[in-house]
Amino acid sequence: MAGLLVVLGSAFPAAGFAVAGQAGQTAQPGKVASSQSLDALDREFLTVIRFANLWEIPMGELASERGTTKEVKTAGSVMLADHTKLNTTVEQLADKFGVRLPGKPKSTHQGWMVEISSKSGEDFDRIFANRLRAAHGSVFNLIAEVRAGTGNSTIRDFATQANNVVMKHMQLLEATGYVRGHTGQFAEASARDASYPENALSAGDVLAGGVAFLVVSAGTVLAVRVLSARGAAK
């Protein structure tokens, strides 16, 4: 029943980011054989980190130059350095295990880049801090899931590294004083894409949802008829 409630509650929001950037893919030829040592979640993890690097590196650089406070500039410069290192590592791992990496940011991320770049002064600081804090917060669950469940020691080590980086960046962004408390609510699109199994409805989910809808509809009709009959009797 809990799973059904999750499905019903998330069906419409999921549709909003189902199309979020399956942007240009860059193949890694000649490395397919070794991909058998990674499972689907490991490959998803590498893809998500790559997507993060593709837009957070340029935004970090921009914040280090355009930020109006020391805290914003520091957050930007640290993110620039750390995501550059993560990007080098994720490219090495993708090459080693034959994983296909995206070649440009998701459409969602591109929109955020345009939004942030269009701002200046305190508006820039605020939008930068909130968008980047939300994006970092949205990958926490995925990193923890990979760290706890992967059977690949190399991926486990990388997940540990990524977790430390994400935590550090969130703390730096929060230290700017611009982050709103509800910032994580709009960020889920920045993490897993629509191809991830948790963002897709199975046939069983659809059937269960249909049954629940029919039950609720029948109950509503019955209630209306009972109330109508009582009203007529009076």
N, C-alpha and C positions, 0 to 999 in steps of 0.2 A: 504493500500500500504506500509506503514511504517513497519507493521508487516511482510509483505512478504519480504521486503529488509533485515530485521533482520534474517529471516529464511534462505534466500539464502546466506547471508554473514557469518552465523555461522554454516552452515551444516557441512563443512569439519573440522573446529576446534573441533566441538562437538564430531566428531567421534574419535578424538585423545584421549579424556579422558572419552569416554563412558564406557571403561572397567576399569577405575581407581577404584580399590579395593572395590569390594563387599566382603571384607575379612571376615574371621571367625566371625560369629555372636554368641553372648552370650545371651541366652534366660533368661528372668526373669519370671519363672513359678509362677502361682497362683495369678497374678496381672492383668489379662486381663480385668476384668470387669470395672476397673476405667479408662481404656484407652479411653473411650468414651468422656471424658472431654477434650481431646486434639484433635486438627485437624491435618491434614497431615503436614502442615508447622511447627507446634509445635514439632512434632516428628522428622521431618527432622532437625530442629534446634538442638535438643538434640543429635542427631547422629553426626552432623557436629562438635559440641563442643567436643564430645567424641573422634572423629577421631583426632582433633587437640591436645587434651591432650596426646593421645597415643604416638605421636612422638615428640611433643614439650617439654614434661617433660624430656625425656632422652637427648635431644639436649640442653636444658637449663642447665642441670647438666654438660654436656660435655663442654659447653662454659664457665661455671664458673670455670672449672679446666684448660682448654686448651687455653683459650683466652689469647692473648698477650698484650692486653691493659686493663686498668681499665674499660673503657666503655663497652667492650665486656663481660668482666667478670660480670659486674653489670647487664647487660641485661640478661645474662644467669641465674644468681642467682635469679633475680626477676621473670623471666619466670618460672623457676622451682617451686618457692613457689606459684605463682599465679595459674598456671595450675594444681598443685596438689590440691589446694583448689577447683578450678572449677570442677576437676574430682570427688572429694568427693560429691559435690553438684549434679552433673549430674547423678551420680550413685543413689543418694537418690531420685531424681525426676523420674528416669527411673523405680525404684522399686515401687514408689508410683503410677505411672500412667500406669505401665505395658508396658513400651517401651523396645523394643529389641535393645541392644547396641552392637556395634562391639567389638570384642575381641582382635584385633590387627590392626596396621596401614594399610591404603590403600597401594596398590603396589606402587603408586606414592610416597607416603610418605616414604616407605621403601627405595626406590631408592635415595631419598634425604638424608636419614639418612646415607646410605652407602657413598654417595658423600661427605657429611660434615665430617664424621668420618675418611675418607681417607686423609684429609688435615691436614696441620700443619702450624704453624707460621702465617704470614699475609694472606696466602691463606685460611687458616681455618677461620680467622676473616671475610674475605670478603664473602666467600660462606655462612657461617652461617648467617651473617647479611642480605644478599640479599634473601636467601631462606625463612628465618623466617619472614622478613618484607613483602615479597610477600604473604606468606600464611596468615598472619594477615590481610593484606589489602583485600584479596579476600572474607572474611566473613562479611565485613562491611554491604553490601547491605542486606544480609540475616538477620543479627541481627536487622537492622533498620526496615525491613519488619515485622519481628516477633513482635518487640516492638510496632509498630504502629497498627498491625492488630489482634493480638491474643485476644481471649476472655477469656483467663485464666490468672488471676491476678498473680499466682505463676510463670508462664512462663514469664509474662511481667517483673516481678521483676528480674528474672534471666537474661533476655535479657539486662536489664539495667546494671546489674553487669558485664555481658560479654562485653558489649560495652565499659565500663570504662576500663576494663582490656586490651582489644585489643588496644584502643587508647594509653594507657600508654606504652604498649610494642612497638608499632610502633614508638613512640617518642624516646624510649630508643635505639631501633635499628638504627634509623636515626642519633642519637647522636654519633654513633660509627664512622661516617664519611665514611663508606664503601658502603652505599646504593646507587645504581644507580637510576636515575630518571625514567627509564622505567621498574622498577622491577615488577610492577603489571601485565605486559603483559603475563607472563607465569604462573600465579598463579591460574587461575580459577579452574583448576582441583582439587585444594586443598579444595574447598568449596563443592558445591552441587554435588551429585553423579548422575549417569546416570538415576536413577529411578525417579528423581525429574521431575515433569511435564514440567517445562520450558526447560529442556534439551531433550525433546522428540518432534518429529514432529507429529502433528495430521493428520488425513486423509484430512482435509480441507487444511492444509499447503502443503501437498504433491500435492494435486490437483491444488492448486493455483500456486505452483512452476512449475508443468508440463505445465499449460496453459501459464505462463510467458515464459517458455523455447520455446514453440511452436511459440508464437508471435514473440519473438526475432529471432528465426531461420527463420521464414517466411519472416520477414523484411530484414534479411541479404541476403537471396536468391533473393528477389525482387530487392534489391539494386544492387547486382552483375549483374543481368540480364539487368537492365536499363543501367548501366555503360558499359556493354559489347555491347549493342545495339548502344549506342552513339559512341563507339569506331569503330564499324563496319561502321556506317554511314559516319564517317569522312574518 
